């Protein structure tokens, strides 16, 4: 757990535009490079929370923890919690592996593909202490920017969220 990153203290009001959309069998996956994605790391408006998970279908711990993020989305999206699943899959596996996985699991959280091979440049901008290993996650409130290079169970993820945003407790 670490408080570090590139988020600006100003709440972002613009929605970054993807570089392109990949469409497979009726599913549309937004594709970003890091510069286009970076505004999503900005602090949210007051009362909002961003939970961002970096993952890939080839990463067993990532796939194992995805249900925790989906459950968090289901429980808290109406309370202002945005869950964003940022795929770091290999580009040649998007159509054959990533999109079919998203469709099969019926993921409800927002999913995007980060297509930027310059990880040595952008990874430290997410967190100076990120080794590049996944899964890795961020919880960004309007006050804090927390980075986690670990797997989460639902209980652990919810506890972290509520420790940072206690007003979400029912």
Buried (B, 14 or more C-beta within 10 A) or exposed (E): EBEBBBBEEEEBEEEBEBBEEBEBEEBEBBBBBBEBBBBBBBBBEEEBBBBBBBBBBBBEBBBEBBEBBBBBBEBBBEBBBBBBBBBBBEEEBBBEBBBBBBEEEEBEBBBBBBBBEEBEEBBBBBBEEBEEEBBBBBBBBBEBBBBBBEBBEBEBBBEBBBEBBEEBEE
